[in-house]
Amino acid sequence: MPSTPKSSASKPNSTLPQSPLLTAKLEKLRHLRGLQAEAQRRESERLRKIDVFGMLGYVPTPKQQEFHNATEFDVMYGGSAGGGKTVSLITEAIRACVRHPGIRVGAFRRTYGELRESLLAELANYGYASALGASWNGTEYELRFPNGSLLMFRYAESVKDASRRQGGQYQLLIFDERTLTPPDVCAFLESRLRSGRSDIPVLGIRSGTNPGGPGHGAVKSRYIQPTNYGASVVTDERGRSVRFIPSKLSDNPHVNPEYAADLKALPEKLRAAFLDGDWDVFAGMMFPELQRDRHVVEPITLPPTWRRYNGIDWGYSAPWAVLWAAVDEDGRVWVYRELYQRQVGEAEQARRILAAEAGGEQVAARYADDAMWATRGDARPIADVYATEGVSLTAAGKGAGSRVIGWQRVHSYLADGPACPHHRAQGLEECPRLHIFSTCTELYRELSNLPHATKGDPEDADSSTDDHLCDSLRYLLTNLGNEARFHFPAPEPVAPVLDPSATSSSRPAPAVPSVGGIPILEGGSPWAL
């Protein structure tokens, strides 16, 4: 059947001529939008010229002005106490809200209590920016501006807290006392930096902090070390510029003499952190006795007779951490190898351990996180997977109080004893009982950055920071010498040589019993320290 021609009514409306009235309305709409865009542009230009700091009554110090002038994406302002960091952060946030209509700024501290004592206290000092037309909502902890900008004050003590912001977006993030917030919390919040509008820019991150806290290591490795303590600006792996601006008490002429005197009267370690802004020491440092020039040694050839041990802390998303250590004749421990990797499966972990020992070294015992024996649904226990690959483990035995006992054991090995031959050759009479090869960079980083716990047992470490190789070391040192023992009778005394003409060099040396090449010493115990 021949097809029926379509009527003209079925043709798209676009083929129909527009009425003069519709055309006029569309043109008027385009004109109005153009006027609106031009008005917004002029308003933005006007706002950028407003002396926000002057209207607030805020006069920055030269160091604070350096912070406000920074154009990098990620800027850290930190160091000693009393440098004016918090007031710099709050005024920077207010200026951003005034200059960029519609921007959303998130200002974070670990708890609301800390917010009230720091950022919110400074905001109150400036009248909640009422001179700029802002209005304060004390119920929502939000400061709203006439141009649609919003400054939100939030707490984030854990990733769970931070995940409450999962649906939100910010164009500027403010972190006050960043080292007190766990690194994974900051990382999650940084993922909320985005903009859904082309006319609202993403400004980046501004942080302030003193040394110390669970985030100390992350801040030091991101801002302090790469920039050579603020000497240069660097670019991170995502192509974002990163800058560190160091602050000292002397940078702030407004600090009263009593406050300065109190800081100077602090104990040495606290004074170095709070008065001098020294990032190599900090308040709450778990191992203040750790010294790189004493505990870290260049790799040397270790005698094959020294017993070898592993300490293993399992992880997949979190780092999997393995240490190798040898014990010398005097009981000193030499950490000579580490593995520190993420997203490695259990079987592959075991294979990588064996690959690292390809030279034929014998490990007397491998002390591992006892969570590796736990069942997880249908999955085999991790320890069983290791065993199938040829790596047998011994549970580290994490009982009540074992963490603190383990840290005390680490302290005891960091302490000095009679010098080993290596250090005696350098003219030293004492050296630590723990030596760390310079190739074990992650272990030294964790030990030097590990803080005391701020909750629970004050003798414990803060488990929210990087402590994976520290745990491996704790397992190893706590259980050292606790592996299966082999008991043999002491060797029979060698009868004296009756031939007076025989020399001592011609006398046969008595055979020394051994197990797996390890000599049996002191009356039959091959493991005596």
Backbone hydrogen bonds, N-H to C=O, Kabsch-Sander energy under -0.5 kcal/mol:
donor,donor_aa,acceptor,acceptor_aa,energy
10,S,7,S,-1.5
11,K,8,S,-1.1
15,T,12,P,-1.6
16,L,13,N,-1.9
23,T,19,S,-2.4
24,A,20,P,-2.1
25,K,21,L,-2.0
26,L,22,L,-2.6
27,E,23,T,-2.3
28,K,24,A,-2.2
29,L,25,K,-2.3
30,R,26,L,-2.4
31,H,27,E,-2.3
32,L,28,K,-2.6
33,R,29,L,-2.4
34,G,30,R,-2.2
35,L,31,H,-2.3
36,Q,32,L,-2.6
37,A,33,R,-2.7
38,E,34,G,-2.3
39,A,35,L,-2.6
40,Q,36,Q,-2.5
41,R,37,A,-2.4
42,R,38,E,-2.6
43,E,39,A,-2.6
44,S,40,Q,-2.7
45,E,41,R,-2.4
46,R,42,R,-2.5
47,L,43,E,-2.9
48,R,44,S,-2.2
49,K,45,E,-0.9
49,K,46,R,-0.6
50,I,46,R,-0.6
50,I,47,L,-0.9
52,V,50,I,-1.8
55,M,51,D,-2.4
56,L,52,V,-1.6
57,G,53,F,-1.0
58,Y,53,F,-2.8
59,V,57,G,-0.5
65,Q,61,T,-2.8
66,E,62,P,-1.6
67,F,63,K,-1.6
68,H,64,Q,-2.4
69,N,65,Q,-2.1
70,A,66,E,-0.6
70,A,67,F,-0.9
74,D,241,S,-2.1
75,V,73,F,-0.5
75,V,205,I,-2.2
76,M,243,R,-2.6
77,Y,207,S,-2.7
78,G,76,M,-0.6
78,G,245,I,-1.7
79,G,209,T,-1.8
80,S,247,S,-2.2
81,A,274,F,-3.1
83,G,80,S,-0.7
88,S,84,G,-1.2
89,L,85,K,-2.1
90,I,86,T,-2.3
91,T,87,V,-2.1
92,E,88,S,-1.9
93,A,89,L,-2.2
94,I,90,I,-2.0
95,R,91,T,-2.4
96,A,92,E,-2.1
97,C,93,A,-1.9
98,V,94,I,-1.9
99,R,95,R,-2.6
100,H,96,A,-1.7
103,I,100,H,-1.8
105,V,103,I,-0.5
105,V,150,L,-2.9
106,G,172,L,-2.3
107,A,105,V,-0.6
107,A,152,M,-3.2
108,F,106,G,-0.5
108,F,174,I,-3.2
109,R,154,R,-1.4
115,L,111,T,-1.8
116,R,112,Y,-2.6
117,E,113,G,-1.5
118,S,114,E,-1.0
118,S,115,L,-0.8
120,L,115,L,-2.5
121,A,115,L,-0.6
122,E,118,S,-2.3
123,L,119,L,-2.3
124,A,120,L,-2.2
125,N,121,A,-1.6
126,Y,122,E,-1.0
126,Y,123,L,-0.7
127,G,124,A,-2.0
128,Y,123,L,-2.3
129,A,126,Y,-1.5
130,S,127,G,-1.7
132,L,129,A,-1.6
133,G,130,S,-1.9
134,A,129,A,-1.8
135,S,144,R,-2.5
137,N,142,E,-2.8
138,G,136,W,-0.7
141,Y,137,N,-1.2
142,E,137,N,-1.7
143,L,151,L,-2.8
144,R,135,S,-2.6
144,R,142,E,-0.5
145,F,149,S,-2.3
148,G,145,F,-2.0
150,L,103,I,-2.7
151,L,143,L,-2.7
152,M,105,V,-3.2
152,M,150,L,-0.6
153,F,141,Y,-2.5
154,R,107,A,-2.7
154,R,152,M,-0.5
156,A,109,R,-1.6
162,A,158,S,-2.4
163,S,159,V,-2.5
164,R,160,K,-0.5
164,R,161,D,-1.2
165,R,162,A,-2.2
166,Q,163,S,-1.8
168,G,165,R,-1.4
170,Y,192,R,-2.3
171,Q,104,R,-2.9
172,L,104,R,-1.2
173,L,204,G,-2.2
174,I,106,G,-3.0
175,F,206,R,-2.2
176,D,108,F,-2.1
176,D,174,I,-0.5
177,E,208,G,-1.2
178,R,208,G,-1.8
180,L,177,E,-1.7
181,T,178,R,-1.7
185,V,182,P,-1.0
186,C,182,P,-1.6
187,A,183,P,-2.5
188,F,184,D,-1.9
189,L,185,V,-2.3
190,E,186,C,-2.2
191,S,187,A,-0.9
191,S,188,F,-0.8
192,R,189,L,-1.8
193,L,190,E,-1.6
194,R,170,Y,-2.1
194,R,192,R,-0.8
200,I,197,R,-1.2
203,L,171,Q,-2.2
203,L,201,P,-0.7
204,G,171,Q,-1.7
205,I,73,F,-2.8
206,R,173,L,-2.5
207,S,75,V,-2.4
208,G,175,F,-2.2
209,T,77,Y,-1.1
215,G,179,T,-3.7
216,H,213,G,-2.0
219,V,215,G,-2.6
220,K,216,H,-2.7
221,S,217,G,-2.4
222,R,218,A,-1.3
223,Y,219,V,-3.0
224,I,219,V,-1.1
225,Q,220,K,-2.8
227,T,223,Y,-0.7
228,N,225,Q,-1.6
229,Y,224,I,-3.4
231,A,227,T,-1.2
231,A,228,N,-0.7
232,S,227,T,-1.8
234,V,242,V,-2.2
236,D,240,R,-2.5
239,G,236,D,-2.0
242,V,234,V,-3.2
243,R,74,D,-2.6
245,I,76,M,-3.3
247,S,78,G,-2.4
249,L,275,L,-0.8
251,D,248,K,-1.5
252,N,249,L,-1.7
255,V,252,N,-1.3
259,Y,256,N,-0.5
260,A,256,N,-1.6
261,A,257,P,-2.4
262,D,258,E,-2.1
263,L,259,Y,-2.0
264,K,260,A,-2.1
265,A,261,A,-1.2
266,L,263,L,-1.3
271,R,267,P,-3.3
272,A,268,E,-2.3
273,A,269,K,-1.6
274,F,270,L,-3.1
275,L,271,R,-2.0
276,D,271,R,-1.6
278,D,272,A,-2.9
279,W,277,G,-0.6
281,V,278,D,-0.8
285,M,282,F,-1.5
286,M,450,L,-3.0
290,L,287,F,-1.7
294,R,291,Q,-1.3
295,H,291,Q,-3.2
296,V,292,R,-1.6
297,V,436,I,-2.4
302,L,300,I,-0.5
306,W,303,P,-1.5
307,R,327,V,-0.8
308,R,362,Q,-0.5
309,Y,325,A,-2.7
310,N,365,A,-2.1
311,G,323,L,-1.6
312,I,367,Y,-2.7
313,D,321,A,-3.0
314,W,312,I,-0.5
320,W,341,Q,-3.7
321,A,313,D,-2.6
321,A,319,P,-0.5
322,V,339,L,-2.5
323,L,311,G,-2.3
324,W,337,R,-2.2
325,A,309,Y,-2.3
326,A,334,W,-2.2
327,V,307,R,-2.2
328,D,326,A,-0.5
328,D,332,R,-2.1
331,G,328,D,-1.7
333,V,433,R,-3.1
334,W,326,A,-3.0
335,V,333,V,-0.6
335,V,435,H,-3.1
336,Y,324,W,-1.9
336,Y,334,W,-0.7
337,R,324,W,-1.2
339,L,322,V,-2.2
341,Q,320,W,-2.0
343,Q,316,Y,-3.7
349,Q,345,G,-2.4
350,A,346,E,-2.0
351,R,347,A,-2.1
352,R,348,E,-2.3
353,I,349,Q,-1.9
354,L,350,A,-2.1
355,A,351,R,-2.2
356,A,352,R,-1.9
357,E,353,I,-0.9
357,E,354,L,-0.5
358,A,355,A,-1.4
360,G,357,E,-2.1
363,V,361,E,-0.5
364,A,308,R,-2.4
364,A,362,Q,-0.6
365,A,308,R,-0.8
367,Y,310,N,-2.3
367,Y,365,A,-0.5
368,A,366,R,-0.6
368,A,394,T,-2.5
369,D,312,I,-1.8
372,M,369,D,-2.2
373,W,370,D,-1.6
374,A,371,A,-1.3
376,R,379,A,-0.9
379,A,376,R,-1.9
383,A,372,M,-3.1
384,D,381,P,-0.7
385,V,381,P,-1.7
386,Y,382,I,-2.4
387,A,383,A,-2.3
388,T,384,D,-2.3
389,E,385,V,-1.4
390,G,387,A,-1.6
391,V,386,Y,-2.4
392,S,390,G,-0.6
394,T,366,R,-3.0
396,A,368,A,-2.8
399,G,397,G,-1.5
402,S,399,G,-2.2
405,I,401,G,-2.1
406,G,402,S,-2.6
407,W,403,R,-2.4
408,Q,404,V,-2.4
409,R,405,I,-1.9
410,V,406,G,-1.9
411,H,407,W,-2.4
412,S,408,Q,-2.1
413,Y,409,R,-1.7
414,L,410,V,-1.9
415,A,411,H,-1.0
417,G,431,C,-2.5
419,A,429,E,-2.2
424,R,420,C,-2.8
425,A,421,P,-2.0
426,Q,423,H,-0.9
427,G,424,R,-1.9
428,L,423,H,-2.2
431,C,417,G,-2.2
433,R,413,Y,-0.8
433,R,415,A,-2.0
434,L,413,Y,-1.0
435,H,333,V,-3.1
436,I,295,H,-3.1
437,F,335,V,-2.8
438,S,297,V,-2.0
440,C,437,F,-2.1
441,T,439,T,-1.5
444,Y,440,C,-1.6
445,R,441,T,-2.2
446,E,442,E,-2.5
447,L,443,L,-2.7
448,S,444,Y,-2.6
449,N,445,R,-1.3
450,L,446,E,-1.2
452,H,284,G,-3.0
453,A,460,D,-2.5
460,D,457,D,-1.8
462,D,451,P,-2.5
463,S,461,A,-0.8
465,T,462,D,-1.2
467,D,465,T,-0.5
471,D,467,D,-2.4
472,S,468,H,-1.9
473,L,469,L,-2.4
474,R,470,C,-2.4
475,Y,471,D,-2.8
476,L,472,S,-2.1
477,L,473,L,-2.8
478,T,474,R,-2.3
479,N,475,Y,-1.7
480,L,476,L,-0.5
480,L,477,L,-0.6
482,N,479,N,-2.6
487,H,485,R,-0.5
488,F,486,F,-0.5
488,F,524,G,-0.9
502,A,499,D,-1.6
506,S,503,T,-1.0
507,R,503,T,-0.7
507,R,504,S,-0.7
515,V,518,I,-2.4
518,I,515,V,-2.1
520,I,513,P,-2.9
521,L,519,P,-0.6
521,L,525,S,-0.9
525,S,521,L,-1.2
525,S,522,E,-0.7
528,A,525,S,-1.0
